[in-house]
Structures are given as C-alpha cells and as structure tokens.
C-alpha cells in the first residue's frame, strides 16, 4: 500500500548529537490516512422490505483510517519499522473499534533486510495479503464483497502474530505464526500459515494454507481445528486484468467435535483501466456453506467505477446484487434483513493523505 502525503524526517544523528554525540541511522515517520464519505442505498435492507439509505460513516469504498509508519536505517541494508493504525467514524469522529482498541487496524514492530522482513504484533492475516494480488476490487468495498470473509481471522487480522515477507525476484514468500497463549497447551489457540505469490508484468498466481486451533470453551487444552486452503491468479492484457480465486475452509464443529463446517469461496472479475483517470471493475463472488447437514449460499455480483480527480482524491460508485439461499436466508449475522434478494447502490468520495 502506497502512503504519501505529510512526511516528517527526524534525524536521530542530530537529536542524539545534541546530547551525547552518538550517531545512529536516519529515522523517518510518515503520517497517513484515508477519508471515505458516501451514501449507500440497499433495497430490501430492512425486515419490512424497505430500502435502507445510510451514510457510510466507516467508509464504503475504503475503511476510514489514520496511522503512523516509521523506519530507522540500521545500515548495511537493514532497517527497523513500525506501524500503528486506527480506524474512525467519519460522521462523528469516534473510534470505529467495537472493542475499545486504539490501534485496532495495525500495531506492529519489525526488522527488515536482504533476508526479507519480519513484523510482530496485531496485523493482517496471511490470507489477506495473499489474495490482494488476485482480488478484483483490491480489497475495496469490503462490506459488499466476500473478500473480508475469505481473509479469515478476526476482521482479517491476527493478534500476537509474527509475519515473514520475502521478495526474491518474481517470487514472494510468506509465513505467519501466532502462539495461542493457552496454559497447558502449546497448540490450542495458535495459528500457523504459509504461502507464496508469483508475479510478472503479465501473470500472477499464489497459494496458501492456514491452520487455526481454536480452544474449546471450558477446557484448558482441547481445541478444534480450522484449515483454509487458497489459490488464485490473474493475467493482464494491456488495460484489462482478469483474475479469480478459490478458497476452502474446513472447521470442526465445536458442539460435536466430530462434524465439519465446510465453507467454499469462489470469485472472479475483470478490471478495465479505460483511461489514467477512469477505471471499471466487475466481479462475482460465491460462498457455499454446509454445517451439520444444513446448507446455505450467498452470491454477490458487483459493478464499480472510479474517477480520479487527482493523485489522492477519487469519486466512486457501484451497483451490487446479493442473493441468499438455504440456511443463509435466516442467518441473522450474514443477512440481518432476512430477505433473499438485495440490491445496493453506493457513491461517494475518497481521499488519501
């Protein structure tokens, strides 16, 4: 993610030199953020069947956020980096976290060099980083598409995570581990993941695997497993990009510890860079779920356009159609209105700083 705008270059050599004369590498801190304001109208968005018109205070196209990204040059190609990122509600200025976390989006410190980079802390899942290269909307419109669900984890992030990223020519290697911290059990509550991406100017593809071990309530060592397998890719033809992917999640059912919950995701889409300022993206997402013999399905079709007013400001609009069937129709979490078919229209403005 490119972050531009307000930069403050703090030179540790100067600061420390005033007090002790010691010399250290240069320290750079960047303040960045995103402001996304718009309206969204959802037909059949209420239980009564009416349209729900809302101001998307938390962002339709991109989530509202602000943060600090800092690096310190250690010499010899090595550096230390940190990232603190918080979300907010544009219409009220309130913290968007429902758990009273200040930096609920990212809170990491790490070290990088010729070997790659290691970040430690609260951060995006490996799945999130993996699918970004072949997700049609580049992880935008997350409240509409299925990309957030495919990302896995809690809001697409993991606590206590140690993430490795290494670029080697056209290859990107990824690995992730988070200890569970459950007394008496090394595996319970832990997460381990691995994956890779291959990308050239024309082609890209990637694959990954994540294993989560979720503790069973009221026990100290038992857990049920969650396995996710993901693969996808894309190809570029001039101004047109075609991409798609597949992800399968198999999770033990906590109540029986014998059955499995099967979540299957498939998606595909096309991006068309009509001009340097105007882009069109169309995509389709399909999610099939089976839990204890009960099946449900969610299909999402979405068409979105953006027009760049400048390098940092763009206008966006989309129209989307969602169809629920089976057990998903009455799933209050996925489908609060309880209607099978819903049509949404969104438009607004996004600004990066």
C-alpha positions in Angstrom: 0.0 0.0 0.0 1.4 3.3 -1.1 1.3 6.0 1.5 2.1 9.6 0.5 1.5 13.0 2.0 2.7 14.5 5.2 6.3 13.3 5.9 8.4 14.3 8.9 12.1 13.3 8.6 13.5 13.0 12.0 17.3 12.6 12.1 18.5 10.6 15.1 22.1 11.7 14.4 21.1 15.3 15.0 18.9 14.7 18.1 21.3 12.4 19.9 24.3 14.5 18.8 22.9 17.5 20.8 23.1 15.4 24.0 25.8 12.8 23.6 27.4 13.0 20.2 26.4 9.4 19.4 25.5 8.6 15.8 22.5 6.5 14.7 20.7 5.8 11.4 18.1 8.1 10.0 14.6 7.7 11.4 11.6 8.6 9.1 8.0 8.8 10.3 5.0 9.1 7.9 1.6 10.2 8.9 -1.0 8.8 6.5 -4.8 8.2 6.4 -7.9 7.7 4.3 -11.2 9.7 4.4 -14.2 8.0 2.8 -17.6 9.6 2.7 -20.6 8.5 0.8 -24.2 7.2 0.7 -25.4 3.6 0.3 -29.0 2.6 -0.5 -29.9 -1.1 0.0 -33.2 -2.4 -1.4 -34.7 -5.0 1.0 -32.2 -3.7 3.6 -34.9 -3.8 6.3 -37.0 -6.6 7.8 -40.1 -4.8 6.5 -38.7 -4.9 2.9 -38.0 -1.2 2.5 -34.8 0.5 1.3 -32.2 1.4 3.8 -30.4 4.6 2.9 -27.3 5.2 5.1 -24.3 7.5 5.3 -21.4 5.0 5.2 -19.6 6.7 8.0 -17.0 3.9 8.2 -16.4 4.0 4.5 -17.9 2.1 1.6 -15.0 2.1 -0.8 -12.2 2.1 1.8 -12.3 2.0 5.5 -11.6 5.3 7.3 -8.2 5.2 9.0 -5.2 7.1 10.2 -1.8 5.9 11.2 2.0 6.2 11.6 4.6 4.3 9.6 8.1 4.6 10.8 11.5 3.3 9.6 15.0 3.5 11.0 18.0 2.8 8.8 20.5 0.5 10.6 23.0 0.4 7.8 24.1 -2.5 5.5 20.6 -2.8 4.0 18.9 -3.4 7.4 16.2 -1.4 9.0 13.6 -1.3 11.8 10.0 -0.4 11.0 6.8 0.1 13.0 3.1 0.7 12.0 0.3 2.0 14.2 -3.1 2.3 12.5 -6.5 3.2 13.9 -10.0 3.4 12.4 -12.6 6.1 12.9 -16.2 7.0 12.0 -16.1 10.0 9.6 -19.5 11.4 10.6 -18.8 11.6 14.3 -15.0 11.3 14.6 -15.5 8.4 17.1 -13.2 5.4 17.3 -14.6 2.7 15.0 -13.4 -0.1 17.2 -16.1 -2.1 19.0 -13.6 -3.5 21.5 -12.2 -0.1 22.6 -8.8 -0.7 20.9 -7.0 2.4 19.8 -4.9 0.9 17.1 -7.3 -1.9 16.2 -6.2 -2.0 12.5 -2.5 -2.5 12.9 0.1 -2.4 15.7 3.4 -3.8 14.7 7.2 -3.5 15.1 9.7 -5.4 12.9 13.0 -5.7 11.2 13.9 -5.9 7.6 17.0 -6.5 5.4 18.3 -8.6 2.5 16.5 -11.7 4.0 13.1 -10.0 3.8 11.0 -8.6 6.6 9.5 -9.8 9.9 6.7 -7.9 11.6 5.4 -8.7 15.1 2.1 -7.7 16.6 -1.6 -7.2 15.7 -1.7 -7.3 11.9 -3.4 -8.5 8.7 -3.7 -12.3 8.2 -1.5 -14.1 5.6 -4.7 -14.8 3.7 -5.5 -11.1 3.4 -2.1 -10.3 1.9 -2.1 -13.4 -0.3 -5.4 -12.7 -2.1 -4.8 -9.0 -2.6 -2.9 -9.8 -5.8 -5.9 -11.5 -7.4 -8.9 -9.9 -5.7 -10.8 -8.0 -8.3 -11.5 -4.9 -6.2 -8.1 -4.9 -4.5 -9.8 -5.4 -1.1 -12.1 -2.4 -1.6 -15.9 -2.5 -1.0 -15.2 -5.0 1.9 -18.7 -4.6 3.3 -20.2 -5.7 -0.1 -17.8 -8.4 -1.4 -16.8 -11.6 0.2 -13.1 -10.7 0.4 -13.3 -9.9 4.2 -14.7 -13.4 4.9 -12.0 -15.0 2.7 -9.3 -13.1 4.6 -10.1 -15.1 7.8 -9.1 -14.2 11.3 -10.8 -11.6 13.4 -11.7 -8.7 11.0 -9.0 -10.1 8.7 -6.3 -9.7 11.4 -4.4 -11.8 14.0 -3.2 -10.9 17.5 0.3 -11.9 18.7 1.3 -12.6 15.1 4.8 -13.0 13.7 4.7 -12.5 10.0 7.5 -13.0 7.4 7.6 -11.4 3.9 10.4 -12.1 1.5 10.7 -10.9 -2.1 13.0 -13.0 -4.4 12.8 -11.9 -8.0 9.2 -12.5 -9.1 8.5 -14.7 -6.1 7.1 -13.5 -2.7 7.4 -15.9 0.2 5.0 -15.6 3.2 4.9 -17.2 6.6 2.9 -16.4 9.7 2.7 -17.8 13.3 0.8 -16.7 16.4 1.1 -18.6 19.7 -2.1 -19.3 21.5 -1.0 -18.4 25.0 -3.3 -21.1 26.5 -1.8 -22.5 29.7 -1.0 -26.2 29.4 -1.4 -26.4 25.6 1.1 -25.3 23.0 -1.3 -25.8 20.1 -4.6 -24.5 21.5 -5.4 -21.0 20.3 -2.4 -20.9 17.9 -2.2 -20.1 14.2 0.3 -21.1 11.6 0.3 -20.2 7.9 2.4 -20.3 4.8 2.1 -19.2 1.2 3.6 -17.6 -1.9 2.8 -15.3 -4.8 4.4 -15.2 -8.2 4.0 -12.1 -10.3 5.3 -10.8 -13.6 4.1 -7.9 -15.7 1.5 -10.2 -17.3 0.9 -13.1 -15.0 0.4 -13.6 -11.3 -0.7 -16.5 -9.1 -0.5 -17.5 -5.5 -1.4 -20.2 -3.0 -1.5 -20.5 0.8 -2.6 -22.6 3.8 -3.7 -21.5 7.3 -4.2 -23.8 10.3 -6.1 -22.3 13.3 -6.5 -24.2 16.6 -9.4 -22.6 18.5 -9.8 -23.5 22.2 -12.9 -25.4 23.2 -14.8 -23.5 25.8 -14.4 -24.5 29.5 -11.3 -26.6 28.8 -7.6 -25.9 29.2 -6.1 -28.0 26.4 -8.7 -29.2 23.9 -9.2 -27.4 20.7 -11.0 -27.7 17.4 -9.1 -27.2 14.1 -9.7 -24.8 11.2 -7.9 -25.4 7.9 -8.0 -23.0 5.0 -6.6 -23.7 1.5 -6.5 -20.8 -1.0 -5.2 -20.4 -4.6 -5.8 -17.9 -7.4 -4.2 -15.8 -10.1 -4.6 -13.4 -12.9 -3.5 -12.3 -16.3 -3.1 -8.8 -17.9 -4.0 -7.9 -21.5 -3.0 -4.2 -21.9 -5.6 -2.2 -20.0 -7.6 -5.3 -19.0 -6.9 -7.5 -16.0 -8.7 -10.8 -15.5 -8.4 -12.6 -12.1 -10.0 -15.1 -9.8 -9.5 -17.5 -6.9 -10.8 -20.3 -4.8 -10.7 -20.8 -1.0 -11.9 -23.8 1.1 -12.3 -23.6 4.9 -12.9 -26.8 6.9 -13.6 -26.3 10.6 -14.5 -28.8 13.3 -17.9 -28.2 14.8 -17.4 -27.3 18.5 -20.7 -28.8 19.7 -19.9 -32.3 18.5 -16.2 -32.2 17.8 -16.9 -34.8 15.1 -18.6 -33.0 12.2 -17.1 -30.3 9.9 -18.3 -26.9 8.8 -17.4 -26.5 5.1 -17.1 -23.0 3.7 -16.2 -22.7 0.0 -15.5 -19.4 -1.7 -15.0 -18.8 -5.4 -14.6 -15.5 -7.1 -13.6 -13.9 -10.5 -13.6 -10.5 -12.0 -12.3 -8.0 -14.6 -10.6 -4.6 -14.2 -10.6 -2.2 -17.1 -8.3 0.8 -17.0 -10.2 2.9 -19.5 -8.0 6.0 -19.0 -5.4 7.0 -16.5 -8.3 8.6 -14.5 -11.3 6.3 -15.1 -11.5 2.6 -14.1 -14.3 0.0 -14.3 -14.3 -3.2 -12.3 -16.9 -6.1 -12.4 -16.7 -9.2 -10.1 -18.7 -12.2 -8.9 -18.4 -13.9 -5.5 -19.9 -17.2 -4.5 -19.9 -18.6 -0.9 -21.3 -22.1 -0.1 -21.6 -23.3 3.5 -22.6 -26.6 5.0 -22.8 -27.1 8.7 -24.3 -30.3 10.3 -26.1 -31.1 7.0 -27.6 -27.6 6.7 -26.5 -25.7 3.5 -26.5 -22.1 2.7 -25.3 -20.0 -0.2 -24.5 -16.3 -0.9 -23.9 -14.9 -4.3 -22.7 -11.3 -4.9 -22.4 -9.5 -8.2 -20.9 -6.0 -8.2 -20.0 -3.4 -10.8 -17.9 -0.4 -9.7 -16.4 2.7 -11.3 -13.9 5.2 -10.1 -12.8 8.6 -11.4 -9.6 10.2 -10.1 -9.9 13.9 -9.5 -6.2 13.9 -8.5 -3.5 11.6 -7.3 -5.1 11.5 -3.9 -8.8 12.1 -4.5 -11.3 10.0 -6.4 -15.0 9.6 -6.9 -16.6 6.1 -6.8 -19.9 4.4 -7.4 -21.1 0.9 -7.5 -24.2 -1.2 -8.0 -24.4 -4.7 -6.5 -26.8 -7.6 -6.2 -26.8 -10.2 -3.4 -28.8 -13.5 -3.4 -29.1 -15.7 -0.3 -30.4 -19.2 -0.4 -30.9 -22.1 2.1 -29.8 -21.5 5.7 -28.2 -18.2 4.8 -31.7 -16.6 4.3 -32.4 -16.8 8.0 -28.8 -16.2 9.2 -29.2 -13.0 11.3 -25.4 -12.3 11.2 -24.9 -12.6 7.5 -28.4 -11.4 6.5 -30.0 -9.1 9.1 -33.0 -8.2 7.0 -33.9 -11.8 6.3 -34.6 -11.2 2.6 -33.3 -13.5 -0.2 -32.6 -10.8 -2.7 -31.0 -7.4 -2.1 -29.8 -4.6 -4.4 -27.4 -1.9 -3.3 -26.2 1.3 -4.8 -23.3 3.3 -3.4 -21.5 6.5 -4.3 -19.0 8.8 -2.6 -15.6 10.4 -2.4 -12.3 9.0 -1.1 -9.2 11.0 -0.2 -5.7 9.7 0.8 -3.2 11.7 2.7 
